[in-house]
Each structure stands twice: as structure tokens, then as C-alpha cells.
């Protein structure tokens, strides 16, 4: 799908569900592409299907790599505050026919993945020295 068509689909989705900025949809799409590429390099991988937990892991890696310490702020600005939001974006794209899913894929696959502050802020916080107190 061309980026122009994808942009139109995102605009159509946002008319029905305006919780997430259009940037969030482009980010999830890029994060999915990143995840597929990473998983494809795995020799035991038989298909391009990505599970919810795999996508969450790939998106975390992609966000940290692309946006570093700004990842948390950027995601928050786009309205993405928890893993379940990523699942909602994915399933909005599935319902719009942009992404496919298997019978076993469900929104709940994105529940409880990781805490956003832990995932996106903590890697950039200074480490405490031995013996240092809060």
C-alpha cells in the first residue's frame, strides 16, 4: 500500500476513532516493518505473521532506536500511553483492511505487555552508584 493510500485510510479511521494522532499509525506501521525484518533474520522463523507480544517487543526496540529519550514523550503526544493502545491501533488497521490477522489474534494479546515508563524512560535515567540512596 502506498503511503498516500495509507494516509487516507488513517484519516478515515480517525474520523471514527480520534484517540490517536495519525503519527501513531505511521509509527506502528514502521514498527511492524521493523519487527518483521528482525524476525525474518531468525532461521527458525517459518512465516511473516507477528504475534501481539512480538510486535510489542519490536515496537519498543524500534522506538528506543529511532527516538531515544524522546520516545516516551512522542508516544504520549500521539495518545499512545500503554500497550493496549498499540493493540487498538493494530486492530483499527485490521478492521480497515490494511493488516491481516489470524483466528487466534485478539486485542487482549496486547494487554499487560510492559509499563511505558519502565520501557521508554528508565533506559535513559542515570544509574545509581553503589551505596547511593534515593
C-alpha positions as MATLAB code, in Angstrom:
seq = 'XXXXXXXXXXXXXXXXXXXXXXXXXXXXXXXXXXXXXXXXXXXXXXXXXXXXXXXXXXXXXXXXXXXXXXXXXXXXXXXXXXXXXXXXXXXXXXXXXXXXXXXXXXXXXXXXXXXXXXXXXXXXXXXXXXXXXX';
ca = [
       0.000    0.000    0.000;
       1.403    3.394   -0.924;
       1.913    5.985    1.800;
      -0.766    8.186    0.186;
      -3.332    5.383    0.421;
      -2.216    4.574    3.963;
      -2.581    8.236    4.939;
      -6.145    8.237    3.602;
      -7.012    5.060    5.479;
      -5.621    6.610    8.669;
      -7.719    9.734    8.142;
     -10.804    7.552    7.640;
     -10.046    5.582   10.814;
      -9.547    8.797   12.784;
     -12.996   10.035   11.750;
     -14.411    7.101   13.741;
     -11.729    6.842   16.454;
      -9.792   10.056   17.108;
      -7.945    8.821   20.220;
      -4.622    8.506   18.415;
      -2.730   11.013   16.307;
      -2.014    9.995   12.723;
       1.673    9.797   13.643;
       0.858    6.869   15.919;
      -0.483    4.865   12.978;
       2.595    5.553   10.857;
       4.796    4.672   13.821;
       3.010    1.342   14.408;
       3.272    0.532   10.698;
       7.020    1.285   10.738;
       7.391   -0.673   13.979;
       5.674   -3.644   12.357;
       8.009   -3.454    9.351;
      10.982   -3.315   11.739;
       9.670   -6.303   13.701;
       9.086   -8.392   10.569;
      12.619   -7.635    9.375;
      14.094   -8.596   12.765;
      12.095  -11.819   12.940;
      12.832  -12.717    9.323;
      16.521  -12.878   10.244;
      15.682  -15.691   12.679;
      16.480  -19.040   10.987;
      13.688  -20.957   12.756;
      11.019  -18.492   11.577;
       8.529  -20.067    9.147;
       6.103  -17.203    8.470;
       5.826  -13.422    8.447;
       2.983  -13.477   10.978;
       3.766  -11.376   14.028;
       2.065  -12.025   17.352;
       0.967   -9.248   19.678;
       3.827   -9.819   22.151;
       6.367   -9.969   19.301;
       5.048   -6.702   17.922;
       5.174   -5.033   21.336;
       8.790   -6.075   21.730;
       9.680   -4.926   18.224;
       7.912   -1.599   18.676;
       9.750   -0.968   21.943;
      13.080   -1.677   20.260;
      12.157    0.467   17.251;
      11.004    3.401   19.408;
      14.145    3.369   21.529;
      16.342    3.110   18.447;
      14.561    5.830   16.471;
      13.600    8.286   19.185;
      15.843    7.509   22.159;
      14.941    9.507   25.278;
      12.124   11.264   23.397;
      10.218    8.007   22.711;
       8.018    8.251   25.818;
       7.113   11.892   25.175;
       6.434   11.338   21.488;
       4.214    8.318   22.081;
       2.353   10.226   24.797;
       1.830   13.160   22.404;
       0.331   10.746   19.871;
      -2.050    9.372   22.527;
      -0.201    6.062   22.921;
       0.175    5.555   26.658;
       0.076    1.789   27.129;
       0.453   -1.462   25.216;
      -3.303   -1.796   24.859;
      -3.269    1.419   22.783;
      -0.897   -0.251   20.322;
      -3.350   -3.150   20.116;
      -6.207   -0.752   19.424;
      -4.224    0.865   16.603;
      -3.349   -2.546   15.149;
      -6.958   -3.700   15.234;
      -8.186   -0.424   13.741;
      -5.803   -1.141   10.847;
      -7.027   -4.757   10.666;
     -10.657   -3.604   10.521;
      -9.715   -1.127    7.766;
      -8.193   -3.981    5.744;
      -4.608   -2.707    5.954;
      -3.310   -5.509    8.172;
      -4.276   -9.148    8.330;
      -4.819  -11.342   11.354;
      -5.181  -14.992   12.195;
      -8.108  -16.590   14.018;
      -6.073  -16.622   17.223;
      -5.127  -12.901   17.144;
      -7.073  -10.705   19.543;
      -6.817   -7.289   21.182;
      -6.076   -8.938   24.516;
      -2.719  -10.077   23.093;
      -1.540   -6.523   23.775;
      -2.688   -6.402   27.409;
      -0.074   -6.104   30.116;
       2.919   -6.098   27.791;
       5.090   -3.565   29.610;
       4.880   -0.357   31.562;
       5.648    2.595   29.286;
       7.644    4.486   31.895;
       9.795    1.410   32.555;
      10.200    0.666   28.861;
      10.846    4.148   27.492;
      12.128    6.311   30.354;
      14.169    4.000   32.542;
      16.830    3.122   29.914;
      17.848    6.793   29.858;
      17.821    7.544   33.579;
      21.162    7.813   35.339;
      22.265    4.680   37.105;
      22.566    4.851   40.881;
      26.063    4.363   42.232;
      26.762    1.645   44.771;
      25.672    2.787   48.219;
      23.694    5.768   46.855;
      20.276    6.335   48.384;
      17.128    7.816   46.793;
];
